[in-house]
Amino acid sequence: MNVLNEPSLDETALSALKEATEEMFPEIIEVYLEDTPKRLVLLQTAFDSNDIKAMQEESHCLKGSSGNIGALKLSKICEEIELLSKSGSIANQNEYIQHAFSEFDHIKKILVDFT
């Protein structure tokens, strides 16, 4: 899993977002921190029920929102889940999903300190 070698956070991208959004930055981070765990649960539920289309949708959404705030590793993990789902394969996906949960827990601590 080469995606696990990605840095967790692109602080330059996060700083640029903070500068560009100014007073809205804390709200953006708050929405991300509230929405992401819900989407991760939906992703796990989709996996558990073999709903490949829902896995594609949730992983795509998580990939984008994580990339937007500079959470590189989580974005890459979700991209891998999305690509595997598009190929129709769910083998090893639970491992990626568990890494996504762990990475979110890690990135959450960093983001709380950053705001």
Residue pairs with C-beta under 8 A, 6 or more apart in sequence:
1 80
1 95
1 96
1 99
3 73
3 76
3 77
3 79
3 80
4 73
4 77
4 99
6 72
6 73
6 76
7 72
7 73
8 71
8 72
8 73
8 74
8 103
8 106
8 107
8 110
9 70
9 71
9 72
9 73
9 107
9 110
10 70
10 72
11 70
11 114
12 70
13 69
13 70
14 69
14 70
14 114
17 25
17 28
17 68
17 69
17 70
18 25
18 114
21 28
25 115
26 115
28 69
29 69
29 111
29 114
29 115
32 65
32 66
32 69
32 111
33 108
33 111
33 112
35 65
36 62
36 65
36 66
36 104
37 104
39 58
39 61
39 62
39 65
40 62
40 97
40 100
40 101
40 104
42 54
42 58
43 54
43 55
43 58
43 59
43 62
43 81
43 97
43 100
44 97
44 101
45 51
45 54
46 52
46 54
46 55
46 58
47 55
47 90
47 93
47 94
47 97
50 90
52 85
52 88
52 90
55 81
55 82
55 85
55 90
55 93
56 82
56 85
56 86
59 78
59 79
59 81
59 82
59 85
60 78
60 82
62 74
62 75
62 78
62 100
63 75
63 78
63 79
63 82
64 75
66 72
66 74
66 75
66 78
66 107
67 75
69 111
71 103
71 107
71 111
73 103
73 107
74 100
74 103
74 104
74 107
77 96
77 99
77 100
77 103
78 100
80 96
81 93
81 96
81 97
81 100
84 90
84 91
84 92
84 93
84 96
85 93
